[in-house]
């Protein structure tokens, strides 16, 4: 069982600054087993992996080996912080538009045009995407 880690305070930054920080987020690989066993804090508790946009979107970006082959994947999850900071979402009409906004934000931060693959939604309602690292 994992210990609940303190939440990184909301710190919105311009996309240019988030893009500058991106290489540090994907430098190291997290071992998910160590996180589950409580021997390592999760990326969401480490400011290096937390990307807050000025519109209130929070992306958590890290590198993790995933089964079945345990190759390294860039892992990204998304959540919304401080709804009053989300004027953009007022014009969005559905889940497809929100997902495209999230994916476009990731592309701007990462500088890649590669597509992320939807992994699923966690028990807490957080959507997750992955992209094989280095391809």
C-alpha positions in Angstrom: 0.0 0.0 0.0 1.3 3.4 -0.9 1.4 6.4 1.4 -0.5 9.4 0.1 2.0 12.0 -1.0 1.5 15.8 -0.5 0.1 17.5 -3.6 2.4 19.8 -5.6 1.0 23.3 -5.3 -0.7 24.6 -8.4 1.9 26.7 -10.3 0.6 27.8 -13.7 3.3 28.7 -16.2 3.4 29.7 -19.9 3.7 26.9 -22.4 7.2 28.2 -23.3 8.4 27.6 -19.7 6.7 24.2 -19.5 8.4 23.3 -22.8 11.8 24.3 -21.4 11.2 22.0 -18.3 10.1 19.0 -20.3 13.5 17.3 -20.9 14.0 17.0 -17.1 10.6 15.3 -16.7 11.6 12.5 -19.2 15.2 12.1 -18.1 14.7 9.4 -15.5 12.6 6.2 -15.5 10.2 5.5 -12.6 9.7 1.9 -11.4 6.0 1.6 -10.8 6.6 -1.3 -8.4 8.7 0.9 -6.2 5.9 3.5 -6.1 3.3 0.8 -5.2 5.6 -0.5 -2.5 6.1 3.0 -1.1 9.8 3.0 -1.7 9.6 5.9 -4.2 7.3 8.9 -4.5 5.1 9.0 -7.5 5.8 11.5 -10.3 2.6 13.4 -9.3 4.4 14.3 -6.0 7.5 15.6 -7.7 7.3 19.2 -9.2 9.7 18.2 -12.0 6.9 16.0 -13.5 4.0 18.4 -12.9 3.0 20.8 -15.7 0.4 23.4 -14.8 -0.9 25.6 -17.7 -2.2 29.1 -17.3 -5.7 27.7 -18.3 -5.8 25.4 -15.3 -4.8 22.1 -17.0 -2.4 19.9 -15.0 -0.3 17.3 -16.9 1.8 14.8 -15.0 4.6 13.6 -17.4 7.1 10.8 -16.6 8.8 7.8 -18.1 7.8 4.3 -16.9 8.4 0.8 -18.1 5.1 -0.9 -18.9 4.2 -4.6 -19.3 4.2 -6.9 -21.0 7.7 -6.1 -22.4 8.6 -3.4 -19.9 9.9 -1.0 -22.6 10.1 2.6 -21.6 7.0 4.7 -22.2 6.3 8.4 -21.7 3.3 8.4 -19.5 1.0 11.4 -19.3 -2.1 12.0 -17.1 -4.4 15.1 -17.1 -6.5 16.8 -14.5 -8.1 20.2 -14.1 -7.1 22.6 -11.3 -9.0 25.6 -10.0 -12.0 25.6 -12.4 -12.1 29.4 -12.3 -8.9 29.2 -14.3 -10.5 27.3 -17.1 -12.2 29.9 -19.4 -11.2 27.8 -22.4 -13.4 24.8 -21.3 -16.5 26.9 -21.3 -16.5 26.8 -25.1 -15.8 23.1 -25.3 -18.8 21.0 -26.2 -17.7 17.5 -25.4 -15.1 14.9 -24.4 -13.5 14.8 -27.8 -12.7 18.5 -27.8 -11.3 18.2 -24.2 -9.2 15.3 -25.2 -7.9 17.2 -28.3 -7.1 20.2 -26.1 -5.1 17.9 -23.6 -3.2 16.2 -26.4 -2.4 19.5 -28.2 -1.1 20.9 -24.9 1.1 17.9 -24.5 2.5 18.4 -28.0 3.2 22.0 -27.3 5.0 21.1 -24.0 6.9 18.1 -25.4 7.7 19.6 -28.9 6.7 16.3 -30.5 4.1 15.6 -33.2 3.9 11.9 -32.3 0.5 10.6 -31.1 -0.1 9.4 -27.6 -2.2 6.2 -27.1 -5.1 6.4 -24.7 -4.4 3.9 -21.8 -7.5 4.4 -19.7 -9.1 6.2 -16.8 -7.9 5.5 -13.2 -10.3 4.7 -10.4 -10.0 8.3 -9.4 -11.3 9.4 -12.8 -7.9 10.6 -14.2 -7.3 9.8 -17.9 -3.9 8.4 -18.9 -2.0 8.2 -22.2 1.3 6.6 -23.2 3.8 6.9 -26.1 6.8 4.6 -26.5 9.9 6.5 -25.7 12.5 7.1 -28.4 10.4 6.2 -31.5 
